[in-house]
Amino acid sequence: MITPRKRRKVSVACQRCRERKLGCDADRPCQLCARAGVECVPRNVGRIDALTPAGRVSDYHRNDQASQLGSDDTVIVPESNIINLSTMMFVETGSNQYLKHDTSALPGGAKPMGPNHPISGSWRDLVRVELPSDDVLDVIVKRFFLSVDWFMMVFHEESFKRRYEEFLHQQSTYHDSDFLWICMLVIALGAHYLTLSPSSNQNTVNYRKLSKDLLAKIEIRFLQIISSSTLETVQICILLGSFLLFNGRPNAGLGISGSGVKIAQVMGLHRERLWKELSPAKREERRRTWWALEVFDKYAAIAFGRPCIIDDSDCDVGMVSDIQSGQQISGKNSLLVYHQWKFQLYRIMGLFLGRRRQQKQVETVYTIHQQLLQWRKDLPECLQLQSYDQNSEQISILQMQALNLQLTYDNLQIILHRTAAFQYNDKECKFTSSSTGNSPSLQQLFDSAMDISELYKYSSTLHASRRTHADMHIGITLFTAGVVLCAICLSHPMTTMVSRAKTGVMHIIRMCRNASSSNQHLVSTQSLSILDSLVTVVLRLETDMITGRTNYPTLWLWADNLNYDSFNEIHDQES
């Protein structure tokens, strides 16, 4: 039996760790306070400072840290590199020599600040793609904000458009202009979604070719782009990675997402207190970029069934707000409210998606579930899908946001309760239903999947959303719900719940079939093929049970786990 480890008292312990006799560390906030989500209050160590000679203060802290290394406390790598240490040495000695050094080849380094050297010709010559007129480019950029920004916000729109106008009319460009390539990516995505718009004029501009050509150029230059740690680089990783993830190249999208996270961490984007003096608009753009990256990381973790990279307890970034003309607007911007509530929703799931081992998994699921229920209870009416007319033909962006937020909520409930309701046996390579204690998870799993299947009632809103950046999110969520309902059918055959589940699967398959008629919806096409096969398996099982050809031990295993004596008792319980 492993005895509880003893923690030594440290003189630099914060107030909370000292009161609770926890193993603290020298950094502020300390690791334990950061994980607990509470303020880390340093203790008054004036007495120690008074007794310690000024020249020996650093020796005191160094000896104290050395004593910690000999204890059983967990040692974590500090968030600084050797470049930071050398810079601090220059600063403390009053020397400015560090400003002259090029450290770009060293981890965490950068090129010295200096003037950019313009190249001959305009920025159009550097892109080397035939671009339409400025008026057409304006239409394309507008389409980007209508099709992408409402769903995945990385820009402060007012600042971006002002900077874009200046960029559009400048006479020269620069070799290392990251803004050039973020503009080209915006144009590429805007052109892509214009091809899906029923009102686009394909006779004037070949938007599909323009989009493919620009995306190809950006992919070729991607390694050069990510060689610099800039905000534009992170934005490119978010937009390009999500586009590839949403358009048939999920592995490439996942890799680019990971690159964006690491670059953001290198530049300190996850710690707002590390940011230098910024205008309100620039600070807001950084916040939007970080939150979009955090959600993208969690979304990819859900889609691939792997841990997310970002640790919420390690992040300190304020919530996004409405900044116009450099001033914060007190009134609520409806389009921004969607992102605020979406960010809160994913932050609730952070503990679960981080894959930290929980000693009491059921209690953890219950706690997160209660937080999700409270989130839904507090949701503003403008973001509640049921507040909109199902038969409305004039679809607003706010209505699409409400639909996608409903999808996100139900999908996260499924992800949360799926493991509790169904457990995978590695040795036997099969899923089995869990014990009685987790039966509420099965019910929540069923309810969330059925809620998703009911979205066929909002067909106009659904179709409008599928012509935007939200398309793959809708497709993969429908697929997830369909698979879950089929799993319930296979583990609880011939029950009242299964009768409803099959109706839900029918609606989901029809929604996927309607979307798969377009060449753009590859996710729906592949999902439809799998769901069709699963329905065949479900119907074959029911046929064999009705005709008495085969006994299925999985049913009786499920009954035994729930302490039911017979199939009739199962049916009576659900009736």
C-alpha positions as CSV (number, residue, x, y, z in Angstrom):
1,M,0.0,0.0,0.0
2,I,1.4,3.4,-1.0
3,T,1.6,5.8,2.0
4,P,0.5,9.4,1.4
5,R,3.5,11.5,0.5
6,K,4.6,14.1,2.9
7,R,4.9,17.7,1.7
8,R,7.5,20.0,3.2
9,K,6.6,23.5,4.2
10,V,8.2,26.2,2.0
11,S,8.7,29.7,3.1
12,V,7.4,31.1,-0.2
13,A,4.1,29.2,0.0
14,C,1.1,31.3,-0.9
15,Q,-1.6,32.0,1.7
16,R,-4.0,29.3,0.5
17,C,-1.3,26.5,0.3
18,R,0.0,27.5,3.7
19,E,-3.4,27.4,5.3
20,R,-4.2,24.0,3.8
21,K,-0.7,22.6,4.2
22,L,-0.3,22.0,0.5
23,G,2.9,21.7,-1.5
24,C,3.3,25.1,-3.1
25,D,5.8,26.3,-5.7
26,A,7.7,29.6,-6.2
27,D,5.8,30.8,-9.3
28,R,2.7,33.0,-9.0
29,P,0.0,32.0,-9.4
30,C,1.1,28.6,-8.1
31,Q,0.1,25.4,-9.9
32,L,-2.4,24.3,-7.2
33,C,-4.2,27.7,-7.1
34,A,-4.3,27.8,-10.9
35,R,-5.8,24.3,-11.1
36,A,-8.4,25.2,-8.4
37,G,-9.3,28.4,-10.3
38,V,-8.8,30.6,-7.3
39,E,-6.7,33.7,-6.7
40,C,-3.2,33.0,-5.6
41,V,-2.4,35.4,-2.8
42,P,1.3,35.7,-1.8
43,R,2.1,35.8,1.9
44,N,3.8,38.8,3.4
45,V,7.5,37.7,3.4
46,G,8.7,41.1,4.5
47,R,10.3,39.7,7.7
48,I,12.4,37.3,5.6
49,D,13.4,40.1,3.2
50,A,14.4,42.2,6.2
51,L,16.7,39.5,7.6
52,T,18.2,38.7,4.3
53,P,21.0,40.9,2.9
54,A,20.0,42.5,-0.4
55,G,22.8,40.8,-2.2
56,R,21.7,37.4,-0.9
57,V,18.0,37.5,-1.9
58,S,18.6,35.5,-5.1
59,D,20.7,33.0,-3.1
60,Y,17.9,32.6,-0.6
61,H,15.3,31.8,-3.4
62,R,17.8,29.6,-5.1
63,N,18.4,27.6,-2.0
64,D,14.7,27.4,-1.2
65,Q,14.0,26.0,-4.7
66,A,16.8,23.5,-4.3
67,S,15.3,22.2,-1.1
68,Q,12.0,21.7,-2.9
69,L,13.8,19.5,-5.5
70,G,14.6,17.1,-2.7
71,S,11.0,16.8,-1.6
72,D,8.2,14.8,-3.0
73,D,6.6,17.8,-4.6
74,T,5.9,17.7,-8.4
75,V,8.5,19.6,-10.3
76,I,7.2,21.4,-13.5
77,V,9.2,23.1,-16.2
78,P,9.2,26.9,-15.9
79,E,7.5,28.9,-18.7
80,S,10.8,30.5,-19.8
81,N,13.6,29.5,-22.1
82,I,17.3,30.2,-22.2
83,I,16.7,33.3,-24.3
84,N,14.5,34.8,-21.6
85,L,17.3,34.2,-19.1
86,S,19.9,35.8,-21.2
87,T,17.6,38.8,-21.8
88,M,17.0,39.2,-18.1
89,M,20.7,39.2,-17.4
90,F,21.2,42.1,-20.0
91,V,18.3,44.0,-18.5
92,E,19.4,43.6,-14.9
93,T,22.9,44.9,-15.8
94,G,21.4,47.9,-17.6
95,S,22.8,46.8,-21.0
96,N,20.9,47.1,-24.3
97,Q,23.2,44.6,-26.0
98,Y,20.5,42.0,-26.2
99,L,18.5,44.2,-28.6
100,K,21.2,43.7,-31.3
101,H,21.3,39.9,-31.3
102,D,19.5,37.8,-33.9
103,T,18.1,34.8,-32.0
104,S,15.7,33.6,-34.7
105,A,17.5,30.2,-34.9
106,L,17.1,29.5,-31.2
107,P,13.9,28.1,-29.6
108,G,11.9,31.1,-28.3
109,G,14.1,33.6,-30.2
110,A,13.2,36.2,-32.7
111,K,14.8,38.5,-35.3
112,P,15.8,41.9,-34.1
113,M,13.3,44.6,-34.8
114,G,14.1,46.6,-37.9
115,P,12.6,48.2,-40.9
116,N,11.0,45.9,-43.5
117,H,12.5,46.2,-47.0
118,P,9.9,46.5,-49.8
119,I,10.2,44.4,-52.9
120,S,9.6,45.7,-56.4
121,G,6.1,45.5,-57.7
122,S,2.7,45.3,-55.9
123,W,1.4,42.6,-53.6
124,R,-0.5,41.1,-56.5
125,D,2.8,40.2,-58.1
126,L,4.0,38.4,-55.0
127,V,0.8,36.3,-54.8
128,R,1.2,35.2,-58.4
129,V,-2.4,34.3,-58.7
130,E,-4.8,36.0,-61.1
131,L,-7.0,38.1,-58.8
132,P,-10.3,39.9,-59.7
133,S,-10.8,43.6,-59.4
134,D,-10.9,45.4,-56.0
135,D,-14.7,45.6,-56.2
136,V,-15.0,41.9,-56.5
137,L,-12.5,41.3,-53.7
138,D,-14.7,43.5,-51.5
139,V,-17.6,41.2,-52.3
140,I,-15.5,38.1,-51.4
141,V,-14.3,39.6,-48.1
142,K,-17.9,40.4,-47.2
143,R,-18.9,36.8,-47.9
144,F,-16.1,35.6,-45.6
145,F,-17.6,37.5,-42.7
146,L,-21.1,36.2,-43.5
147,S,-20.0,32.6,-43.9
148,V,-17.1,32.1,-41.5
149,D,-16.8,34.9,-38.9
150,W,-20.3,34.3,-37.4
151,F,-19.3,30.8,-36.6
152,M,-15.5,31.1,-36.0
153,M,-14.5,34.6,-35.0
154,V,-10.8,35.4,-35.1
155,F,-10.8,39.0,-36.1
156,H,-11.9,42.3,-34.7
157,E,-13.9,43.1,-37.9
158,E,-13.6,46.9,-37.8
159,S,-9.8,46.8,-37.3
160,F,-9.3,44.1,-40.0
161,K,-11.4,45.9,-42.6
162,R,-9.6,49.2,-42.0
163,R,-6.2,47.5,-42.3
164,Y,-7.4,45.6,-45.4
165,E,-8.4,48.8,-47.1
166,E,-4.9,50.2,-46.5
167,F,-3.3,47.1,-47.7
168,L,-5.4,46.9,-50.8
169,H,-4.3,50.3,-52.0
170,Q,-0.6,50.3,-51.0
171,Q,1.9,50.5,-53.8
172,S,4.6,48.2,-52.3
173,T,4.7,45.0,-50.2
174,Y,7.2,43.2,-48.1
175,H,8.8,39.8,-48.1
176,D,7.6,38.8,-44.6
177,S,4.1,40.3,-44.7
178,D,2.0,37.8,-42.7
179,F,-0.9,40.1,-43.2
180,L,-0.7,39.5,-46.9
181,W,-1.3,35.8,-46.5
182,I,-4.1,36.2,-44.0
183,C,-5.8,38.4,-46.5
184,M,-5.3,35.8,-49.2
185,L,-6.8,33.2,-46.9
186,V,-9.8,35.3,-46.2
187,I,-10.3,35.8,-49.9
188,A,-9.8,32.1,-50.6
189,L,-12.5,31.1,-48.0
190,G,-14.8,33.8,-49.0
191,A,-14.6,32.7,-52.7
192,H,-15.2,29.1,-51.6
193,Y,-18.4,29.9,-49.8
194,L,-19.5,32.1,-52.7
195,T,-19.6,29.0,-54.8
196,L,-22.2,27.6,-52.4
197,S,-24.3,30.7,-52.5
198,P,-27.3,30.5,-54.8
199,S,-27.0,34.2,-55.7
200,S,-23.3,34.1,-56.8
201,N,-22.5,35.1,-60.4
202,Q,-20.3,32.3,-61.6
203,N,-20.2,33.7,-65.2
204,T,-18.2,36.8,-64.0
205,V,-15.6,35.1,-61.7
206,N,-14.6,31.5,-61.3
207,Y,-14.7,31.6,-57.5
208,R,-14.0,27.9,-57.2
209,K,-10.7,28.2,-59.2
210,L,-9.7,31.3,-57.3
211,S,-10.2,29.6,-54.0
212,K,-8.3,26.5,-55.0
213,D,-5.4,28.5,-56.4
214,L,-5.0,30.7,-53.4
215,L,-5.3,27.8,-50.9
216,A,-2.6,25.9,-52.9
217,K,-0.3,29.0,-52.7
218,I,-0.8,29.2,-48.9
219,E,-0.1,25.5,-48.4
220,I,3.1,25.8,-50.4
221,R,4.3,28.7,-48.2
222,F,2.9,27.3,-44.9
223,L,6.3,26.4,-43.4
224,Q,7.6,29.9,-44.2
225,I,4.5,31.4,-42.7
226,I,4.7,29.5,-39.4
227,S,8.4,30.4,-39.0
228,S,7.3,33.6,-37.4
229,S,5.4,33.8,-34.2
230,T,2.8,36.5,-35.0
231,L,-0.9,36.9,-34.4
232,E,-1.5,36.5,-38.2
233,T,0.3,33.2,-38.1
234,V,-2.0,31.8,-35.4
235,Q,-5.1,33.1,-37.3
236,I,-3.9,31.4,-40.4
237,C,-3.5,28.1,-38.5
238,I,-7.1,28.4,-37.1
239,L,-8.7,29.3,-40.4
240,L,-6.7,27.0,-42.7
241,G,-6.8,24.1,-40.2
242,S,-10.5,24.3,-39.6
243,F,-11.2,24.6,-43.4
244,L,-9.2,21.4,-44.1
245,L,-10.7,19.6,-41.1
246,F,-14.2,20.6,-42.4
247,N,-13.5,19.8,-46.0
248,G,-12.2,16.3,-46.3
249,R,-8.6,16.5,-44.9
250,P,-9.1,16.1,-41.2
251,N,-5.5,14.9,-40.4
252,A,-4.0,17.9,-42.1
253,G,-6.4,20.2,-40.2
254,L,-5.5,18.6,-36.9
255,G,-1.7,19.0,-37.5
256,I,-2.2,22.7,-38.4
257,S,-4.3,23.2,-35.3
258,G,-1.6,21.8,-33.1
259,S,0.9,24.2,-34.8
260,G,-1.3,27.1,-34.0
261,V,-1.5,26.1,-30.4
262,K,2.3,25.9,-30.0
263,I,2.9,29.1,-31.8
264,A,0.3,30.9,-29.6
265,Q,1.9,29.6,-26.5
266,V,5.4,30.7,-27.6
267,M,4.2,34.2,-28.1
268,G,2.3,34.1,-24.8
269,L,-1.1,34.4,-26.3
270,H,-2.6,32.2,-23.5
271,R,-1.5,34.6,-20.8
272,E,-3.0,38.1,-21.1
273,R,-0.8,39.5,-18.4
274,L,2.2,38.7,-20.7
275,W,0.9,41.0,-23.4
276,K,2.6,44.4,-23.8
277,E,0.8,47.7,-23.9
278,L,-2.0,47.3,-26.5
279,S,-4.9,49.3,-27.8
280,P,-8.3,48.1,-26.8
281,A,-9.0,46.9,-30.3
282,K,-5.7,45.0,-30.6
283,R,-6.2,43.4,-27.2
284,E,-9.7,42.4,-28.3
285,E,-8.3,40.8,-31.5
286,R,-5.9,38.7,-29.4
287,R,-8.7,37.6,-27.1
288,R,-10.8,36.5,-30.1
289,T,-8.0,34.7,-31.7
290,W,-7.1,32.8,-28.5
291,W,-10.6,31.8,-27.7
292,A,-11.2,30.6,-31.3
293,L,-8.0,28.5,-31.1
294,E,-9.0,27.0,-27.7
295,V,-12.4,26.0,-29.0
296,F,-10.9,24.6,-32.2
297,D,-8.4,22.5,-30.1
298,K,-11.3,21.1,-28.0
299,Y,-13.4,20.5,-31.1
300,A,-10.6,18.6,-32.7
301,A,-10.1,16.6,-29.5
302,I,-13.8,15.6,-29.6
303,A,-13.8,14.7,-33.3
304,F,-10.7,12.5,-33.0
305,G,-11.4,11.2,-29.5
306,R,-8.0,12.3,-28.3
307,P,-6.9,14.7,-25.4
308,C,-6.9,18.4,-26.2
309,I,-3.6,20.2,-26.1
310,I,-4.6,23.3,-24.2
311,D,-4.9,23.1,-20.4
312,D,-7.5,25.5,-19.2
313,S,-5.9,26.0,-15.8
314,D,-2.8,27.3,-17.6
315,C,-4.8,30.0,-19.4
316,D,-5.5,33.6,-18.4
317,V,-7.4,35.4,-21.1
318,G,-10.4,37.7,-20.7
319,M,-13.7,37.1,-22.3
320,V,-14.3,38.8,-25.7
321,S,-16.3,42.0,-25.8
322,D,-17.7,44.5,-28.3
323,I,-15.1,47.1,-29.1
324,Q,-16.0,49.8,-31.6
325,S,-13.9,52.8,-32.5
326,G,-11.5,51.8,-29.7
327,Q,-14.2,52.0,-27.1
328,Q,-16.1,49.1,-25.3
329,I,-19.8,49.2,-26.1
330,S,-22.0,48.6,-23.1
331,G,-25.0,47.3,-25.2
332,K,-25.0,43.7,-26.2
333,N,-23.9,42.8,-29.7
334,S,-26.1,39.8,-30.6
335,L,-23.6,38.2,-32.9
336,L,-20.9,38.4,-30.3
337,V,-23.1,37.0,-27.5
338,Y,-23.1,33.7,-29.4
339,H,-19.4,33.4,-29.2
340,Q,-19.3,34.4,-25.5
341,W,-21.8,31.6,-24.6
342,K,-20.0,29.1,-26.9
343,F,-16.7,29.8,-25.2
344,Q,-18.3,29.3,-21.8
345,L,-19.8,26.0,-22.9
346,Y,-16.4,24.6,-24.1
347,R,-14.7,25.8,-21.0
348,I,-17.1,23.8,-18.9
349,M,-16.0,20.7,-20.8
350,G,-12.3,21.5,-20.4
351,L,-11.7,19.3,-17.4
352,F,-13.3,16.3,-19.1
353,L,-11.5,16.8,-22.5
354,G,-8.1,17.3,-20.8
355,R,-8.2,13.6,-19.9
356,R,-6.9,14.1,-16.4
357,R,-7.5,11.0,-14.3
358,Q,-10.4,11.5,-11.9
359,Q,-10.6,9.3,-8.9
360,K,-14.4,9.5,-8.9
361,Q,-15.4,9.5,-12.6
362,V,-19.2,9.3,-12.0
363,E,-19.1,12.4,-9.7
364,T,-17.0,14.3,-12.2
365,V,-19.5,13.5,-15.0
366,Y,-22.4,14.5,-12.7
367,T,-20.7,17.8,-11.8
368,I,-20.0,18.8,-15.4
369,H,-23.6,17.7,-16.4
370,Q,-25.1,20.0,-13.7
371,Q,-22.9,22.9,-15.0
372,L,-24.2,22.2,-18.6
373,L,-27.8,22.2,-17.4
374,Q,-27.2,25.5,-15.6
375,W,-25.6,26.9,-18.8
376,R,-28.6,26.0,-20.8
377,K,-31.0,27.4,-18.2
378,D,-29.2,30.8,-18.3
379,L,-29.0,30.9,-22.1
380,P,-30.5,34.2,-23.5
381,E,-33.7,33.8,-25.4
382,C,-32.1,35.1,-28.6
383,L,-29.9,32.0,-28.7
384,Q,-32.6,29.5,-27.9
385,L,-33.7,27.7,-31.1
386,Q,-37.2,27.1,-30.0
387,S,-37.8,30.9,-29.9
388,Y,-37.7,31.0,-33.7
389,D,-40.3,30.0,-36.3
390,Q,-39.7,26.6,-37.7
391,N,-41.1,27.5,-41.1
392,S,-39.3,30.8,-41.5
393,E,-37.8,31.4,-44.9
394,Q,-35.8,34.6,-44.0
395,I,-33.0,33.1,-42.0
396,S,-30.9,35.5,-39.9
397,I,-27.3,34.8,-38.7
398,L,-28.6,34.9,-35.2
399,Q,-31.0,32.0,-36.0
400,M,-28.2,30.0,-37.5
401,Q,-26.1,30.7,-34.3
402,A,-29.0,29.4,-32.2
403,L,-29.2,26.2,-34.2
404,N,-25.5,25.5,-34.1
405,L,-25.3,26.3,-30.4
406,Q,-28.1,23.8,-29.8
407,L,-26.1,21.2,-31.8
408,T,-22.9,22.0,-29.8
409,Y,-24.7,21.6,-26.5
410,D,-26.3,18.2,-27.4
411,N,-23.0,17.0,-28.9
412,L,-21.1,17.8,-25.8
413,Q,-23.7,16.0,-23.6
414,I,-23.3,13.0,-25.9
415,I,-19.5,13.1,-25.5
416,L,-19.7,13.5,-21.8
417,H,-22.2,10.6,-21.2
418,R,-21.1,8.2,-23.9
419,T,-18.3,6.7,-21.9
420,A,-20.5,6.4,-18.8
421,A,-23.3,4.7,-20.7
422,F,-21.2,2.4,-22.9
423,Q,-17.9,0.9,-21.9
424,Y,-15.4,-0.5,-24.4
425,N,-13.8,-3.9,-23.6
426,D,-10.3,-3.9,-25.1
427,K,-9.8,-7.6,-24.7
428,E,-13.1,-8.6,-26.3
429,C,-13.2,-5.7,-28.7
430,K,-16.8,-4.8,-28.0
431,F,-19.0,-2.3,-26.2
432,T,-21.2,-3.1,-23.3
433,S,-23.8,-1.1,-21.3
434,S,-22.7,0.2,-18.0
435,S,-24.1,-0.5,-14.5
436,T,-27.2,0.8,-12.9
437,G,-25.4,3.8,-11.3
438,N,-24.9,5.3,-14.7
439,S,-28.4,4.8,-16.1
440,P,-29.0,8.6,-16.1
441,S,-26.2,8.9,-18.6
442,L,-28.0,6.5,-20.9
443,Q,-31.1,8.6,-20.7
444,Q,-29.2,11.9,-21.3
445,L,-27.4,10.2,-24.2
446,F,-30.8,9.2,-25.7
447,D,-32.4,12.6,-25.1
448,S,-29.5,14.6,-26.7
449,A,-29.3,12.3,-29.7
450,M,-33.1,12.7,-30.2
451,D,-32.9,16.4,-29.9
452,I,-30.4,16.5,-32.7
453,S,-32.6,14.3,-34.8
454,E,-35.5,16.8,-34.4
455,L,-33.6,19.5,-36.2
456,Y,-35.2,18.4,-39.5
457,K,-38.1,20.7,-38.3
458,Y,-35.8,23.7,-39.0
459,S,-34.9,22.6,-42.5
460,S,-34.5,26.2,-43.9
461,T,-32.1,27.2,-41.0
462,L,-30.2,23.9,-41.4
463,H,-29.8,24.3,-45.2
464,A,-28.6,27.9,-44.8
465,S,-26.0,26.9,-42.2
466,R,-24.7,24.1,-44.4
467,R,-23.6,26.7,-47.0
468,T,-21.2,28.2,-44.4
469,H,-18.2,27.2,-42.3
470,A,-20.5,25.3,-39.9
471,D,-21.3,22.6,-42.5
472,M,-18.9,20.0,-41.2
473,H,-19.9,20.7,-37.6
474,I,-23.5,19.9,-38.5
475,G,-22.5,16.9,-40.5
476,I,-20.3,15.2,-37.9
477,T,-22.8,16.0,-35.1
478,L,-25.7,14.4,-37.1
479,F,-23.4,11.4,-37.7
480,T,-22.5,11.2,-34.0
481,A,-26.2,11.2,-32.9
482,G,-27.1,8.6,-35.5
483,V,-24.4,6.2,-34.4
484,V,-25.4,6.7,-30.7
485,L,-29.0,5.9,-31.5
486,C,-28.0,2.8,-33.4
487,A,-25.9,1.7,-30.4
488,I,-28.9,2.1,-28.2
489,C,-30.9,0.0,-30.7
490,L,-28.4,-2.8,-30.6
491,S,-28.0,-2.8,-26.8
492,H,-31.7,-2.5,-26.0
493,P,-33.5,-4.2,-28.8
494,M,-37.3,-4.4,-29.0
495,T,-37.9,-1.8,-26.3
496,T,-40.0,1.4,-26.3
497,M,-36.8,3.5,-26.3
498,V,-35.6,1.7,-29.4
499,S,-38.8,2.4,-31.2
500,R,-38.2,6.2,-30.8
501,A,-34.5,5.8,-31.5
502,K,-35.3,4.3,-34.9
503,T,-37.5,7.2,-35.8
504,G,-34.6,9.5,-34.8
505,V,-32.2,7.6,-37.0
506,M,-34.6,7.9,-39.9
507,H,-34.7,11.7,-39.6
508,I,-30.9,11.9,-39.3
509,I,-30.4,9.7,-42.4
510,R,-32.8,11.9,-44.4
511,M,-31.0,15.0,-43.4
512,C,-27.7,13.5,-44.4
513,R,-29.1,12.3,-47.7
514,N,-30.4,15.8,-48.5
515,A,-27.0,17.2,-47.9
516,S,-25.1,14.5,-49.7
517,S,-26.8,15.4,-53.0
518,S,-24.2,18.2,-53.2
519,N,-20.6,17.5,-54.0
520,Q,-19.6,19.9,-51.2
521,H,-20.8,17.6,-48.4
522,L,-18.4,14.7,-48.4
523,V,-18.9,14.2,-44.6
524,S,-22.6,13.6,-45.2
525,T,-21.9,11.2,-48.0
526,Q,-19.5,9.1,-45.9
527,S,-21.7,9.3,-42.8
528,L,-24.7,8.2,-44.8
529,S,-22.9,5.0,-46.0
530,I,-22.1,4.0,-42.4
531,L,-25.5,4.8,-41.0
532,D,-27.2,2.8,-43.8
533,S,-25.0,-0.2,-42.9
534,L,-25.8,0.2,-39.1
535,V,-29.5,0.3,-39.8
536,T,-29.1,-3.0,-41.7
537,V,-27.4,-4.5,-38.7
538,V,-30.1,-3.3,-36.3
539,L,-32.9,-4.7,-38.5
540,R,-31.1,-8.0,-38.9
541,L,-30.8,-8.3,-35.1
542,E,-34.5,-7.6,-34.6
543,T,-35.5,-10.0,-37.4
544,D,-33.4,-12.8,-35.8
545,M,-34.9,-12.1,-32.3
546,I,-38.5,-12.1,-33.6
547,T,-38.0,-15.4,-35.5
548,G,-36.0,-16.9,-32.7
549,R,-33.0,-17.7,-34.9
550,T,-30.4,-16.4,-32.6
551,N,-30.0,-15.5,-28.9
552,Y,-28.1,-12.3,-28.3
553,P,-26.1,-12.5,-25.0
554,T,-25.5,-8.7,-25.2
555,L,-29.1,-8.2,-24.3
556,W,-29.0,-10.4,-21.2
557,L,-25.6,-9.0,-20.3
558,W,-27.2,-5.6,-20.2
559,A,-30.2,-7.0,-18.2
560,D,-27.8,-8.6,-15.7
561,N,-25.8,-5.4,-15.3
562,L,-29.0,-3.5,-14.5
563,N,-30.2,-6.2,-12.1
564,Y,-33.3,-7.0,-14.1
565,D,-34.6,-10.5,-14.1
566,S,-36.1,-10.7,-17.5
567,F,-36.7,-8.9,-20.8
568,N,-40.3,-8.3,-19.7
569,E,-39.1,-6.4,-16.7
570,I,-36.9,-4.2,-18.9
571,H,-39.9,-3.5,-21.1
572,D,-42.1,-2.7,-18.2
573,Q,-39.5,-0.4,-16.6
574,E,-39.2,1.7,-19.8
575,S,-43.0,1.7,-20.4
